Every structure is written in structure tokens, then in C-alpha cells.
Amino acid sequence: LALLFVVFLGRIALTWRVFNDTADEQSHLTAGLEVLETGHYTFEAQHPPLARVVVAALPYFRAGLRRHAYWLWDPDGSWSRREVAYYWYTLTLARAGNLVFAVALLGFVWRWSSLLYGPTAGLVGVLVASCCPNLLAHSGLATLDIAGAATVFATAFFLWRWSEQPGWRYALAAGAAAGLAVLSKFSALAFLPPVAVLYYLAAPRPRPRLLPAVAGLLLAALVVWAGYGCTVGAIVPQPGHRYLSRFPMGGESSASQRLAKLVEARTLPAPRFWQGLIDLTAHNQQGHPAYLLGRHAQHGWWYYFPVALAVKTTLPLLVLVLVAVGRGVRRRDTPSWIYPGAAVTIILAVSMVSHINIGIRHVLALFPFFAVLASGLFTRFQANRAHLAVAALLAWHVGESVAAHPDYLAYFNPIARGREERFLADSNLDWGQDLARLARYVREHRIDRVQLSFWGPANPRKLGVPAMPYTGQPGWVAVSVNHLLGVDADAAPFAALRGLSPHARIGKSLRLYYLPPPEGDRP
């Protein structure tokens, strides 16, 4: 077990200096620094503060990182004013903060699998989870997704324990974990209530008493309130004013407007929490530019996450999960699969009605449940055909994971491998992670100038890319996959490039072309 943890953490650490900061890392780090510097949380309400403070803690206390400007890459920001080595050092410290959540997630996978199926299954569960490319990817970034996955999974574990062993202990543990989950990602508010209800209904009779559940809910609310600094106030402090979200709130009958009317004039605990809910509701009803199977949409598709799971999960893990569920249904073995299986069903169903379809990371919490389900196939291993087949699937899963290093973020299984951009984009493939790789490439090949169209927040020249704006003129041209596909950008200027074979692929997210001069201009 210790070896599995060490290898998992080592693989994550090896990615820290490969990838520059991705699209969301600056904003999360800046928000966390604001809390540590001022004690206030005003930067952006749509995301809760816990994981942001965690990723900012080490850079703040160990390296003296401060905001100085709104964005860290701004001309007056810490990363622009200081040397590149300081950028890499502080970014590495920020990413290391998320190991707290990554280790906790594996620990709960081990505990749940062991309790259900025995010690061997516990080890297998950890092996499966630690080799999930998506978990590896987001454990290595200073973002919120691994924190959300770990805390949602921990809450489900304690809810399961409470359903099996009614009483105060696990009800309060579930409440505390739920509070941390809400402080990590607001999606916990959509995932956890139906999971809790279903676990309660599936509990052996006599069912748990509701009084401990009420106490757990109160504890969850207290944890959330504490996470927002125990603040009390009104969202709109001046009577007669209305709350204005950074996202369009729609008409008076829209969900965000109704929620705002309900809470904006009231004195409430954690007013910033309620602002975040309004912003998230407005964002969801507005939608977000999304890409799937060569198509663009503002409000996404109900089948977005099933397709993403089908191409971003290793094929052997999908087969292991299907076999485990099929065996459980066939044997009517309720305790062995109904709880993790129910959580998978609920999380996927809730996500399918979302209008923000920008990455499999939004259902990252599914993968530890997959690991628990798969571990059930290794309860009592015997050298027969069936068990050798599942062992071969496990070995394939591990091999896929090892072969993906270090590009766990852009992992695709053989269904889409080699033509990933035909299926998905955005944080599934191009999150602006490969600019540092481009800098290494142009340095090694002595390229003194490159036209760059880059999707991401990082500063090209600071990282060593001799960049100039893209004009389509002859010479070296580097373009993000998102721009080629028209994700959050106009794809028209790149139409001529799409018919060319790139000179080089920089990581998974950048394409480098050489456009020769016209025949008459050549010496």
C-alpha cells in the first residue's frame, strides 16, 4: 500500500515542471492569496474558497508569493516581475498543495474497497485509482477538481457507513465531509443530497434515525460558514438595490433571478456563499462555449459526459466496471455494488443536465467509485479463466496509465487516440499546458521568431518563446488546438493551416507549422 502511494505521488510530481500554468490556475491561486493576505474573499464568488486557500498556502508561506496585481502574469504581478525560476518554484508549491486531497482520495478508496471486499481488493482499488489518468492529471494542477472529487467521495463513504452502522459518529463525519465538499466545489450541492437520500433508502432495516442526520446537516452548514470566515450580512447591503451577477441573469422568472430575490435583501451567514450560488446558477443558464464531436454549442449536450467518459477512461477500466455491475445485478449482491453504483448513476445523471460542458474534470468524482467497483472483482482471486481475464484487464489499465505519462490531462483511450480533436477539446485536451514545451522546442531548434496563437494565460516571452502575433505570413507558426477548432476563438484565420500537416506537435495541445515563402520570393 505504501509503495502504491509513493509511486502515485512520484508520478504526479514528475509532471509539475513539464507543464506551465493552465487556464484556471492563476485565478485559483490569486483568490487563495487574497484570503491569506487580507482575510477577505472578494476575488470571484462562483467557486468556494477551501481548495484555493490550500493551493496558495505553500507559495504564500514558503516563497513569499503575493498578488501585487489582479493576475500573477500582469506587468506588475509576481510572476512578471520576478525571474522564471521563481515562477516555477511557486507554481510547483501551489500544485504540491493538492497532494493533501489526492492522498485522502486514495485513502478512502483503500478503506471502502477493503471493507466491502477484503484487503486484496483494497490494494487493487488503490492501484486502479492511482492509475486513472484523469485523477493523476488533476492531482498535479493547482485547481479545484481533485479537491471536489476527494471530498465528495469521502462524504459518500461516511454516508454509506452511517447507513450500515446508524448513530452519531458517521452522521457527524458525513456532515463535516459534506461541508468540506461544498467548500471545495459547488457541484457537491447537486451530487450529495440525492446520494444521501438513496443511501438512506437502501440502508438495512431498521433505517437510521433522522436526528443524527439533522445534526450532520447542521455541522455541514457550520463548516461552510466557518470556511467563509463566519461572516454575516446581506448580499446587497443597501435597501432597494439588486444583486448583479457577472453572468447574465435572464428574466424575472429565471432560476438565478428567483434565487437572488429570495436571499439578496436578507441578513444571512456567509453572504459570499450565496453570491456564488447565484453566479453559478446564472452561468449554467447562460451556458458556456462547448465542443463535442466536431460541433460547437453554447448550452452543451445531454450526452457530453457519457461521450467524454467513453473516450477519456481507459478501456479496461470501463470493462471492469461493467463486469462488476453485471455480476452484482446477476447475484443480487446488494452490499457489494449498490452504493458505489448508485453514486456513479446520480453524479452522471445530474451532470447530464448541466449546460457547462467544458471537461471531464467536472465528473472527476466518478473515478474513485469506478475503482471501488472494479476492486470487487478481486475478492478471492483464483487461477481460472475469469480471474485471469480480469487480471489481464487490470494490467492493461496500468499499462495505459504508464504509457500516458506525462500527458495525463490529454489522455484519450484507443477509441479517439490520434484524432482527439475530433471528439473533445478545452480542458480535455488543450488547457494551455504546453507553452513551456514550445519554449524548449524553439530553443533546441534555434528558432528565433514564431507567430503564436495561444489559448491560455501564460506569458510566452517570459517563458522563452520568441512570440509575435499570428498573421499568417511565411515563417514559423504555433497554434493551440482550441484555436484551430474555434473553441473560444474565431477559427476562420486558421482555415489554411487545417489542411496542412504540422511540422511538429508540441505536447498534445500545440501545433507548429512552417509556412514557406511564395516561390517568387525564395532566393
Salt bridges, closest charged atoms under 4 A:
ASP24 OD2 - ARG361 NH2 3.66
GLU25 OE2 - ARG95 NE 2.88
GLU37 OE1 - ARG67 NE 3.37
GLU44 OE1 - HIS47 ND1 3.14
GLU44 OE1 - ARG52 NH2 2.68
GLU44 OE2 - ARG246 NH1 3.21
GLU83 OE1 - ARG82 NE 3.66
ASP145 OD2 - HIS138 ND1 3.95
ASP145 OD1 - LYS185 NZ 2.87
ASP145 OD2 - ARG361 NH1 3.51
GLU252 OE1 - LYS261 NZ 2.49
GLU264 OE2 - ARG242 NE 2.51
GLU400 OE1 - ARG417 NH2 2.55
ASP407 OD1 - ARG437 NH1 2.80
GLU421 OE1 - ARG511 NH2 3.80
ASP434 OD1 - ARG437 NH1 3.08
GLU519 OE2 - ARG522 NH1 3.21
